[in-house]
Structure formats: structure tokens, C-alpha cells
Amino acid sequence: MIDTHCHVYEEEMSDYKDVIEECDKQDISMIVNAVDIESSKDIINLSKTYKNVHAAIGLNYDTIDRV
């Protein structure tokens, strides 16, 4: 199973590591979506750390002015 659009990283939830690890135990992968440059960097690092995390890098329409 795969969650195709989620924002599971530190900024959004304090227990994100527990969530990722529990999903891995349940054979659930996730595509984690970035909203800005900082979250893109965070998600890339998560995808390098956890085999069930895949990064979707990009900018959200409401963060484009911070580039």
C-alpha cells in the first residue's frame, strides 16, 4: 500500500519518525510532499533514511514568494 500525498515531517508532526516506522512495519510506503525549499531538504533526508519514504519535491503556490 502507498499513501500518495502526505506531509509527514518534523514541521507538521512531532511523532513523524514513529509514524514512518509504524507504516514500514505495516508495509506502507508514502510519497511525502514538499511545500518549500526547507521542507524539500527535510524530505530528501527522510527518503535517504527510510526505505518507505519517497520524496516529491516542489513549491506550493503560497510559498513561491519566499524563493
Secondary structure, DSSP 4 states (H G I P E B T S, - for coil): -EEEEE--STTT-TTHHHHHHHHHHTT-EEEEEP-SHHHHHHHHHHHHH-TTEEEE----TTTGGG-
